[in-house]
Amino acid sequence: FDMRPVMLSARSSYVTLSEEEVRDMSAILHIDRLRAPIVLAWGGLESPEFQRHPQAFAAAVKAAGKPVTTLACEGINHFEILQQLADAKTPLSRAALGLMGLA
């Protein structure tokens, strides 16, 4: 959601992006372009920084008056979170179905 902090981390040694690319790829800088409600989810087993990113993005979206739903998926990481979409009983799956008008 915000590539600027990423480029300040050790990842900048192997993720080489221009300032323009960082700006273009940072969704938090383009909230005015949002035209649909969004759902932001993160795994409870993520590092604090990877939990902070979607929460900060959600706060910015909400401050812009745009619809946003947040879901903390406890006990999983970002590799496992996709499995939540395969189970119609999980909050993330229900939220996704709701966005499609299928809940």
BELNOR-V261768 format. One record per backbone hydrogen bond with DSSP energy under -1.0 kcal/mol. CO is the residue of the C=O (numbers start at 1). NH is the residue of the N-H. E is the energy in kcal/mol with one decimal. If there is no record, write none. Layout:
BEGIN
CO:NH:E
CO:NH:E
END
This chain:
BEGIN
1:28:-3.0
3:7:-1.9
5:8:-1.1
6:9:-1.4
9:12:-1.7
10:13:-1.9
11:14:-1.9
11:15:-2.6
18:22:-2.5
19:23:-2.3
20:24:-2.9
21:25:-2.4
25:27:-1.0
26:29:-2.2
27:30:-2.2
30:33:-2.2
31:34:-1.8
38:69:-2.1
40:71:-2.4
42:73:-3.3
43:46:-1.6
47:51:-1.3
48:52:-2.2
49:53:-1.9
51:55:-1.2
52:56:-3.0
53:57:-2.4
54:58:-2.6
55:59:-2.1
56:60:-2.0
57:61:-2.6
58:62:-2.8
59:63:-2.4
60:64:-1.3
61:66:-2.2
62:65:-1.9
67:38:-1.6
69:40:-3.2
71:42:-1.9
72:74:-1.0
73:44:-2.9
73:76:-1.0
76:45:-2.7
77:81:-1.4
80:83:-1.3
81:84:-1.3
82:85:-1.1
87:90:-2.1
90:94:-2.5
91:95:-2.3
92:96:-2.4
93:97:-2.7
94:98:-2.2
95:99:-1.9
96:100:-1.1
97:102:-3.2
98:101:-1.4
END
